[in-house]
Amino acid sequence: MTVKAIEKISSELDISSKLRVSSDKNESLPPAVLEAWESLPEPIRAALVNSEVSKSRHTLHTSTSHTVSSATKSSRSFPSSSSSSSLKASDSSNSSNSEESDDNKDEILEDCPESGGTVLLRPLERAPRNVFSFEKTHVEEIVEVKKSGNKLTTTTTKTVSTGRGWRNVFTLPISYDVNLVPHGTLLDPTNPQLLHATGPTCDEYNRRFAVIDNVVDELYGDAVRGYFDARDIELTTVIINGGEAEKRPGAVDKILDELCAYKLRRREPFLAIGGGVVLDIAGMAACLYRRGVPFVRVPTTLLAIVDASVGVKNGVDYCCGVTNDTYKNRVGSFYAPSSCLLDNSFISTQDKRNVSNGFGEILKLALVRSEDLFELLEAHGAALVESRFAATPSIPSGVSDRIIDLSIQIMLEELGPNLWEKDLDRCVDYGHTFSKLLEMVPGADIMHGEAVNVDGFFCVVLSYLRGYIDRDAVNRIFQCMKSLSLPTYSEHLKSDLAWQSCKDAIEHRHGEQRIPLITGIGESICVSDITRDELDRALEMMKEFKH
């Protein structure tokens, strides 16, 4: 008996019988099959068993009614063009029609939530996981009632519309490492991490391109160039002003011009070294140049280390030629770096105000996600501001690293499952509703983390007025903010600005305010029903505190 004959006979039997040849199950198989089976070499028997296990998935699905008609349908993770379409069998199959043709066994029938119709998808042979031809069917029923004298006439008209086309499905493979570099070693020529992150080390590739913050270049420019000189690698740099006022499309153009002159290759990573502004500008340029080239982030400020460096958002402020208004981060992209290199020693050359500015984002994370992080800030935040994260006898060993580690981990946990912000109820938007307009007030002397904290305390007061937290929690948070040398009030935060911020939030967050408020230290919700009266009462209560 041939192997093919054995397959034909055994396919008619229960899968559990096919794969067991022990004596207590032998009676379920014909003697001829058993004899032939035992005569086969072990490798062939193993291959047959593996083949039948794979086929069993198809058998189990086609023998049950109201299920998808093939193993491909049951196992494929298929992202529909609509947000919540369900996969169903193209035909209600049962055991009597299990021999359906190969032409339609992989068809997918889904509901279209937009039109209420149906969409029949068929995978194309050369790209069955990505490209599908489709037929769309929509039935519209119109009922018209007419009165003629004492008689009512009801007319029902059904209109069937059809369409055809193709659907292309592709999931971007996003993966990037956020690397913790041993303290103070990133620019040490004996540490190869910077070199390896920016490309191969072969003789044919002995050049690098770097975008560097102007202040960082003054402090570390010689060390950056010396690192690559020590390895006989030619470094080309473009220096960008890292101030908020420079976060404009012109800065992106400057980098693009230099990349064109440098003739950066399609898979050649470039370096971005600096604070959050420079990282945002460089990320935007990386996304645009040749429709996307890799880039490596090296954050040099506390704020950038815990915020800008770990996500995938890039962007610049934009001045609208129609309204003549400037909008914060209005033009940008979701574009991941190839990797991030974090060396906390850069913080030591920041002034105290900039260190406090970074704590604005860290405290935000503590308020919405982690009471443990908040307690660390309460106990050691003031000392860390004074020491600029340097080790001192008053700060227990490991505390500074623990604060940064917790902050980065919380950010990644919140951003990771929602990189493209499909879910707009985001707790990490805490402090980012009213702060946007605060930062854009002409002449306002306020940094990003500071504006986030003013916004954050205003939201603390809103939470209190709603009964989400008690006065003790408000006072505790206020004292922590003051210990970190963070502002809790701005003269520019007035009724009109606060209400306009809510309107802007509705526009940015697709029709709802979605403003995060805390319900306890480390816990939060998003609300969409804040009124102007609430804002005014909160602004009045803000005056009770000694800011």
C-alpha positions as CSV (number, residue, x, y, z in Angstrom):
1,M,0.0,0.0,0.0
2,T,1.4,3.4,-0.9
3,V,1.8,6.4,1.3
4,K,-0.8,8.2,-0.7
5,A,-3.3,5.4,-0.1
6,I,-2.6,5.5,3.6
7,E,-3.3,9.3,3.6
8,K,-6.6,8.7,1.8
9,I,-7.8,6.1,4.2
10,S,-6.6,7.8,7.3
11,S,-8.1,11.1,6.4
12,E,-11.6,9.6,6.8
13,L,-10.9,8.6,10.4
14,D,-11.0,10.7,13.5
15,I,-7.8,12.7,14.0
16,S,-7.1,11.2,17.4
17,S,-7.1,7.7,15.8
18,K,-4.8,8.7,13.0
19,L,-2.1,9.9,15.3
20,R,-2.1,7.1,17.8
21,V,-0.6,3.7,17.0
22,S,-0.5,2.3,20.6
23,S,-2.1,-1.1,21.1
24,D,-5.1,0.1,22.9
25,K,-6.2,2.2,19.8
26,N,-5.1,-0.2,17.0
27,E,-8.6,-1.7,16.7
28,S,-9.9,1.6,15.1
29,L,-7.6,1.2,12.1
30,P,-7.9,-1.5,9.3
31,P,-5.2,-4.2,9.6
32,A,-3.9,-3.4,6.1
33,V,-3.3,0.2,7.1
34,L,-1.5,-0.8,10.3
35,E,0.7,-3.2,8.5
36,A,1.6,-0.6,5.9
37,W,2.2,2.0,8.6
38,E,4.5,-0.1,10.6
39,S,6.5,-0.9,7.4
40,L,7.3,2.8,6.8
41,P,10.6,4.3,8.0
42,E,10.3,6.4,11.1
43,P,11.2,9.7,9.4
44,I,8.4,9.2,6.9
45,R,5.9,8.4,9.6
46,A,6.9,11.5,11.5
47,A,6.5,13.7,8.4
48,L,3.0,12.2,7.9
49,V,2.0,12.9,11.5
50,N,3.1,16.5,11.1
51,S,1.1,16.8,7.9
52,E,-2.0,15.4,9.4
53,V,-1.8,17.7,12.4
54,S,-1.7,20.7,10.0
55,K,-4.6,19.3,8.0
56,S,-6.6,18.7,11.2
57,R,-7.1,22.4,11.6
58,H,-8.9,22.5,8.3
59,T,-10.9,19.4,9.1
60,L,-12.1,20.6,12.4
61,H,-13.2,24.0,11.0
62,T,-15.0,22.7,7.9
63,S,-16.9,20.0,9.8
64,T,-18.6,22.5,12.0
65,S,-21.4,24.7,10.8
66,H,-21.4,28.5,11.0
67,T,-17.5,28.7,11.2
68,V,-15.0,30.0,8.7
69,S,-14.5,27.5,5.9
70,S,-10.7,27.0,6.1
71,A,-7.7,27.0,8.3
72,T,-6.6,30.2,6.6
73,K,-9.7,32.0,7.7
74,S,-9.6,30.8,11.3
75,S,-5.9,31.6,11.9
76,R,-5.2,34.7,9.9
77,S,-5.0,37.9,11.8
78,F,-6.6,40.2,9.3
79,P,-6.9,43.9,9.8
80,S,-9.9,45.2,8.0
81,S,-10.1,48.6,6.4
82,S,-12.8,49.5,8.9
83,S,-12.2,49.6,12.6
84,S,-14.5,46.8,13.8
85,S,-15.4,44.4,11.0
86,S,-16.0,40.8,12.0
87,L,-14.9,37.7,10.0
88,K,-17.6,35.3,9.0
89,A,-17.9,32.3,6.6
90,S,-18.7,33.2,3.1
91,D,-21.1,30.3,3.0
92,S,-22.8,28.4,5.9
93,S,-20.9,25.2,5.5
94,N,-21.5,21.8,7.2
95,S,-20.0,18.4,6.9
96,S,-22.0,17.6,3.7
97,N,-20.3,20.3,1.7
98,S,-16.8,20.0,3.1
99,E,-15.5,19.5,-0.4
100,E,-16.0,23.1,-1.4
101,S,-13.8,24.3,-4.2
102,D,-10.4,25.9,-3.7
103,D,-11.6,29.0,-5.5
104,N,-13.8,30.2,-2.6
105,K,-12.5,28.4,0.5
106,D,-10.4,31.5,1.6
107,E,-13.1,34.1,1.0
108,I,-13.8,36.5,3.8
109,L,-17.2,38.1,4.3
110,E,-17.3,41.1,6.6
111,D,-19.8,43.8,7.5
112,C,-19.0,47.3,6.6
113,P,-19.9,49.5,9.6
114,E,-19.8,52.7,7.4
115,S,-22.4,51.7,4.8
116,G,-24.1,48.7,6.5
117,G,-23.4,46.6,3.5
118,T,-21.2,43.6,3.0
119,V,-17.7,43.2,1.6
120,L,-16.5,39.9,0.1
121,L,-12.7,39.7,0.0
122,R,-10.6,37.2,-1.9
123,P,-6.9,36.9,-1.4
124,L,-4.7,37.3,-4.5
125,E,-2.4,34.3,-5.2
126,R,0.9,36.1,-5.2
127,A,0.2,38.1,-2.0
128,P,-2.5,36.2,-0.1
129,R,-1.8,37.9,3.3
130,N,-1.7,41.4,2.0
131,V,-3.7,42.0,-1.2
132,F,-7.4,41.2,-1.6
133,S,-9.9,41.8,-4.4
134,F,-13.3,42.8,-3.1
135,E,-16.9,43.1,-4.0
136,K,-19.0,45.5,-2.0
137,T,-22.8,45.2,-1.8
138,H,-25.1,47.7,-0.2
139,V,-28.9,47.4,-0.1
140,E,-30.8,50.6,0.6
141,E,-34.5,50.3,1.3
142,I,-36.8,53.3,1.0
143,V,-40.4,53.2,2.2
144,E,-42.8,55.8,0.9
145,V,-46.4,56.2,2.1
146,K,-48.9,58.2,0.1
147,K,-52.5,59.1,1.0
148,S,-55.1,59.1,-1.7
149,G,-58.5,60.0,-0.3
150,N,-59.1,57.5,2.5
151,K,-56.6,55.1,1.1
152,L,-52.9,54.8,2.2
153,T,-50.5,53.3,-0.3
154,T,-47.1,52.0,0.9
155,T,-44.4,51.7,-1.7
156,T,-41.1,50.0,-0.8
157,T,-38.1,50.5,-3.1
158,K,-34.9,48.5,-2.7
159,T,-31.8,49.8,-4.3
160,V,-28.8,47.4,-4.6
161,S,-25.5,49.0,-5.3
162,T,-22.3,47.1,-5.9
163,G,-18.6,48.0,-6.2
164,R,-15.3,46.3,-6.8
165,G,-11.7,47.0,-6.2
166,W,-8.7,45.9,-4.1
167,R,-7.6,46.2,-0.5
168,N,-4.0,46.4,0.5
169,V,-3.2,45.3,4.0
170,F,0.2,46.0,5.6
171,T,1.1,46.2,9.3
172,L,4.2,48.3,9.9
173,P,6.8,46.4,11.9
174,I,7.7,48.9,14.6
175,S,10.5,47.9,16.9
176,Y,13.2,50.1,18.5
177,D,15.4,49.7,21.6
178,V,15.7,52.3,24.3
179,N,19.2,51.6,25.6
180,L,20.5,52.6,29.0
181,V,24.1,53.5,28.6
182,P,26.5,53.1,31.6
183,H,26.7,56.6,33.2
184,G,29.1,58.9,31.4
185,T,30.4,56.4,28.9
186,L,28.5,57.2,25.7
187,L,31.3,59.4,24.3
188,D,34.1,57.2,25.6
189,P,35.9,55.8,22.5
190,T,36.2,52.5,24.2
191,N,32.4,52.1,24.3
192,P,31.2,50.9,20.9
193,Q,27.5,51.6,21.5
194,L,27.3,54.9,19.6
195,L,29.3,53.4,16.7
196,H,27.2,50.3,16.4
197,A,23.9,52.1,16.6
198,T,24.8,54.3,13.6
199,G,25.7,51.6,11.2
200,P,28.3,48.9,10.2
201,T,31.9,49.2,11.0
202,C,33.4,48.0,7.7
203,D,36.0,49.9,5.8
204,E,33.5,50.8,3.1
205,Y,31.4,52.7,5.6
206,N,33.6,55.2,7.4
207,R,31.4,58.2,7.7
208,R,28.6,59.5,9.9
209,F,26.1,62.4,9.9
210,A,24.9,64.1,13.1
211,V,22.4,66.8,13.9
212,I,23.5,68.5,17.1
213,D,21.9,71.0,19.5
214,N,23.9,74.3,19.5
215,V,24.3,74.2,23.3
216,V,25.3,70.6,23.3
217,D,27.8,71.3,20.6
218,E,29.4,73.9,22.8
219,L,29.6,71.5,25.8
220,Y,30.2,68.2,24.1
221,G,31.1,68.9,20.4
222,D,34.8,68.1,20.9
223,A,34.0,64.9,22.6
224,V,31.5,63.8,19.9
225,R,34.1,64.5,17.1
226,G,36.9,62.9,19.1
227,Y,34.8,59.7,19.5
228,F,34.6,59.3,15.7
229,D,38.1,60.6,15.0
230,A,39.5,57.9,17.3
231,R,38.0,55.3,14.9
232,D,39.0,57.1,11.7
233,I,35.4,57.9,10.9
234,E,34.6,61.2,9.1
235,L,31.8,63.1,10.9
236,T,29.6,65.6,9.2
237,T,27.5,67.8,11.5
238,V,24.6,70.3,11.2
239,I,24.1,72.5,14.2
240,I,20.5,73.4,15.2
241,N,19.3,75.9,17.7
242,G,17.4,74.0,20.4
243,G,15.1,76.8,21.6
244,E,11.3,76.5,21.3
245,A,11.2,79.5,19.0
246,E,13.3,77.6,16.5
247,K,10.9,74.7,16.3
248,R,9.6,75.6,12.8
249,P,9.6,74.1,9.3
250,G,12.6,76.1,8.4
251,A,14.8,74.1,10.8
252,V,13.6,70.8,9.1
253,D,14.5,72.3,5.7
254,K,18.0,73.1,7.0
255,I,18.6,69.5,7.9
256,L,17.1,68.3,4.6
257,D,19.5,70.6,2.7
258,E,22.5,69.2,4.5
259,L,21.3,65.6,4.0
260,C,21.0,66.2,0.3
261,A,24.5,67.6,0.2
262,Y,25.8,64.7,2.2
263,K,24.0,62.3,-0.1
264,L,22.7,60.1,2.8
265,R,21.9,56.6,1.6
266,R,18.5,55.0,2.0
267,R,19.4,52.7,4.9
268,E,22.1,54.9,6.5
269,P,21.2,56.1,10.0
270,F,22.0,59.6,11.2
271,L,22.5,60.9,14.7
272,A,20.3,63.4,16.5
273,I,21.9,64.7,19.7
274,G,20.1,67.2,21.9
275,G,17.0,68.1,23.8
276,G,13.4,67.5,22.8
277,V,13.2,70.3,20.3
278,V,16.2,69.0,18.3
279,L,15.0,65.4,18.5
280,D,11.5,66.5,17.2
281,I,13.0,68.4,14.3
282,A,15.5,65.7,13.4
283,G,12.8,63.0,13.5
284,M,10.6,65.1,11.2
285,A,13.5,65.4,8.7
286,A,14.2,61.6,9.0
287,C,10.6,60.9,8.1
288,L,10.6,63.1,5.1
289,Y,14.1,62.5,3.6
290,R,13.8,59.8,0.9
291,R,10.3,59.1,2.4
292,G,12.0,57.7,5.5
293,V,15.6,57.0,6.7
294,P,16.7,55.6,10.1
295,F,17.9,57.9,12.8
296,V,19.3,57.4,16.3
297,R,18.2,59.6,19.2
298,V,20.6,60.7,21.9
299,P,18.7,62.9,24.4
300,T,20.8,65.3,26.5
301,T,18.2,66.8,28.8
302,L,16.1,65.3,31.6
303,L,12.9,66.3,29.8
304,A,14.0,64.6,26.6
305,I,15.3,61.5,28.3
306,V,11.9,60.7,29.9
307,D,9.6,62.1,27.2
308,A,10.7,63.0,23.7
309,S,13.2,60.1,23.3
310,V,10.9,57.2,24.1
311,G,7.9,57.8,21.8
312,V,7.4,57.9,18.0
313,K,6.0,61.5,17.6
314,N,8.0,64.2,15.8
315,G,6.9,67.6,14.7
316,V,7.2,71.4,14.5
317,D,5.1,74.4,15.4
318,Y,3.3,75.9,12.4
319,C,2.3,79.4,11.5
320,C,-0.9,79.4,9.4
321,G,-0.8,81.8,6.5
322,V,-4.6,82.1,6.5
323,T,-5.2,82.9,10.2
324,N,-1.7,84.1,11.0
325,D,-1.9,82.0,14.2
326,T,0.9,79.7,15.3
327,Y,-0.1,76.2,16.3
328,K,2.0,74.0,18.6
329,N,3.2,70.7,17.0
330,R,0.5,71.1,14.4
331,V,2.7,69.6,11.6
332,G,4.4,66.3,12.4
333,S,4.5,62.5,12.0
334,F,4.6,59.2,13.8
335,Y,8.0,57.9,12.9
336,A,10.1,55.7,15.2
337,P,13.8,56.0,15.7
338,S,16.0,53.0,14.9
339,S,17.2,53.2,18.5
340,C,17.7,55.5,21.5
341,L,20.8,55.8,23.6
342,L,20.3,57.2,27.1
343,D,23.2,58.5,29.2
344,N,22.0,60.3,32.3
345,S,25.3,62.0,32.8
346,F,24.3,64.7,30.4
347,I,21.8,66.1,33.0
348,S,24.8,67.3,35.1
349,T,25.5,70.1,32.7
350,Q,21.9,71.5,32.8
351,D,21.0,74.4,35.0
352,K,18.5,73.9,37.8
353,R,15.6,75.4,36.0
354,N,16.0,72.9,33.1
355,V,16.2,70.1,35.6
356,S,13.0,71.3,37.2
357,N,11.5,71.6,33.8
358,G,12.2,67.9,33.2
359,F,10.5,67.0,36.5
360,G,7.3,68.6,35.1
361,E,6.9,65.6,32.8
362,I,8.0,63.1,35.5
363,L,5.5,64.4,38.0
364,K,2.8,64.2,35.4
365,L,3.4,60.5,35.1
366,A,3.4,60.0,38.8
367,L,0.0,61.7,39.2
368,V,-1.8,59.7,36.6
369,R,0.0,56.3,37.0
370,S,2.3,55.7,39.9
371,E,2.0,56.6,43.6
372,D,5.4,54.9,44.1
373,L,7.0,57.4,41.7
374,F,5.2,60.3,43.5
375,E,6.6,59.2,46.8
376,L,10.1,59.1,45.4
377,L,9.6,62.7,44.1
378,E,8.3,63.8,47.5
379,A,11.2,62.4,49.4
380,H,14.1,63.1,47.0
381,G,13.0,65.4,44.2
382,A,14.3,68.6,45.8
383,A,17.7,67.2,46.5
384,L,17.9,65.9,42.9
385,V,17.1,69.3,41.5
386,E,19.9,70.8,43.7
387,S,22.5,68.1,42.7
388,R,21.3,67.9,39.1
389,F,21.0,64.2,39.5
390,A,24.5,63.8,40.8
391,A,25.2,61.4,43.6
392,T,25.2,63.0,47.1
393,P,25.2,61.7,50.6
394,S,21.6,62.9,51.1
395,I,20.3,60.9,48.2
396,P,20.3,57.1,48.6
397,S,22.1,55.1,46.0
398,G,20.0,54.1,43.0
399,V,17.2,56.6,43.6
400,S,17.9,58.8,40.6
401,D,18.1,55.8,38.3
402,R,14.9,54.4,39.8
403,I,13.0,57.6,39.0
404,I,14.2,57.7,35.4
405,D,13.6,54.0,34.9
406,L,10.1,54.2,36.3
407,S,9.3,57.3,34.2
408,I,10.5,55.7,30.9
409,Q,8.7,52.4,31.7
410,I,5.4,54.1,32.4
411,M,5.7,56.1,29.2
412,L,6.4,53.1,27.1
413,E,3.6,51.1,28.8
414,E,1.2,53.8,27.8
415,L,2.5,54.6,24.4
416,G,3.4,51.0,23.2
417,P,-0.1,49.6,22.7
418,N,-1.3,52.9,21.3
419,L,1.6,54.2,19.2
420,W,-0.7,55.8,16.5
421,E,-3.1,57.1,19.1
422,K,-6.1,55.2,17.8
423,D,-7.4,55.5,21.4
424,L,-7.6,59.2,22.1
425,D,-8.4,58.8,25.9
426,R,-4.8,59.0,26.9
427,C,-3.7,59.6,30.5
428,V,-0.3,60.8,29.3
429,D,-2.1,63.8,27.9
430,Y,-2.4,65.0,31.5
431,G,-1.0,68.6,31.6
432,H,-1.3,69.0,27.8
433,T,-4.7,70.6,27.5
434,F,-4.2,74.1,28.7
435,S,-0.4,74.2,28.5
436,K,-0.3,74.3,24.7
437,L,-1.8,77.8,24.5
438,L,0.2,78.9,27.6
439,E,3.4,78.1,25.7
440,M,2.2,80.0,22.7
441,V,1.4,83.3,24.5
442,P,3.7,85.9,22.9
443,G,6.4,86.9,25.3
444,A,5.5,84.3,27.9
445,D,8.6,83.1,29.8
446,I,7.6,79.5,30.4
447,M,9.2,76.2,29.4
448,H,7.4,73.1,28.3
449,G,7.6,71.2,31.6
450,E,6.7,74.3,33.5
451,A,3.6,74.8,31.4
452,V,2.7,71.1,31.8
453,N,2.9,71.6,35.6
454,V,0.7,74.7,35.7
455,D,-1.8,72.8,33.6
456,G,-1.4,69.8,35.9
457,F,-2.1,71.8,39.1
458,F,-5.1,73.5,37.4
459,C,-6.5,70.0,36.7
460,V,-5.8,69.0,40.3
461,V,-8.1,71.8,41.4
462,L,-10.7,70.7,38.8
463,S,-10.5,67.2,40.3
464,Y,-11.1,68.6,43.8
465,L,-14.1,70.6,42.7
466,R,-15.6,67.5,41.2
467,G,-15.1,65.5,44.4
468,Y,-12.5,63.2,42.8
469,I,-9.9,64.0,45.5
470,D,-9.9,65.6,48.9
471,R,-8.1,68.8,50.0
472,D,-5.3,66.9,51.7
473,A,-4.4,65.4,48.3
474,V,-4.5,68.8,46.7
475,N,-2.1,70.2,49.4
476,R,0.2,67.3,49.2
477,I,0.5,67.6,45.4
478,F,1.0,71.4,45.7
479,Q,3.9,70.9,48.2
480,C,5.6,68.3,46.0
481,M,5.4,70.7,43.0
482,K,6.9,73.5,45.0
483,S,9.7,71.3,46.3
484,L,10.6,70.6,42.7
485,S,10.8,74.3,42.0
486,L,8.0,74.0,39.5
487,P,5.5,76.9,38.8
488,T,1.9,76.2,39.8
489,Y,0.3,79.3,38.4
490,S,0.6,81.6,35.3
491,E,-0.8,85.1,34.9
492,H,-1.7,84.1,31.4
493,L,-4.0,81.2,32.5
494,K,-7.3,83.2,32.3
495,S,-10.9,82.3,31.5
496,D,-10.7,82.9,27.8
497,L,-7.5,80.9,27.3
498,A,-8.8,78.0,29.4
499,W,-12.1,77.8,27.5
500,Q,-10.3,78.2,24.1
501,S,-8.0,75.3,25.2
502,C,-11.1,73.1,25.8
503,K,-12.3,74.0,22.3
504,D,-8.9,73.2,20.8
505,A,-9.0,69.9,22.7
506,I,-12.3,69.0,21.1
507,E,-10.8,69.6,17.7
508,H,-7.5,67.8,18.4
509,R,-9.1,64.8,20.2
510,H,-11.8,64.3,17.5
511,G,-15.0,65.8,18.9
512,E,-14.6,65.3,22.6
513,Q,-12.5,67.1,25.3
514,R,-11.0,63.9,26.7
515,I,-9.2,65.9,29.4
516,P,-7.4,63.6,31.9
517,L,-8.2,64.3,35.6
518,I,-6.8,62.4,38.6
519,T,-9.1,60.5,40.9
520,G,-6.3,59.8,43.3
521,I,-2.5,60.0,43.3
522,G,-1.5,57.5,40.6
523,E,-5.1,57.1,39.2
524,S,-6.9,59.0,36.4
525,I,-9.8,59.2,34.1
526,C,-10.6,61.2,31.0
527,V,-13.7,63.5,31.0
528,S,-15.4,65.4,28.2
529,D,-18.0,67.5,30.1
530,I,-16.0,70.4,31.7
531,T,-18.0,73.6,31.5
532,R,-16.8,77.2,31.4
533,D,-18.3,77.7,34.9
534,E,-16.1,74.9,36.2
535,L,-13.0,76.5,34.7
536,D,-13.9,79.9,36.3
537,R,-14.4,78.3,39.7
538,A,-11.1,76.5,39.4
539,L,-9.3,79.7,38.4
540,E,-10.8,81.4,41.5
541,M,-9.7,78.7,43.8
542,M,-6.1,78.8,42.4
543,K,-5.8,82.3,44.0
544,E,-6.0,80.6,47.5
545,F,-2.5,79.1,47.1
546,K,0.8,80.9,47.7
547,H,2.3,80.2,44.3
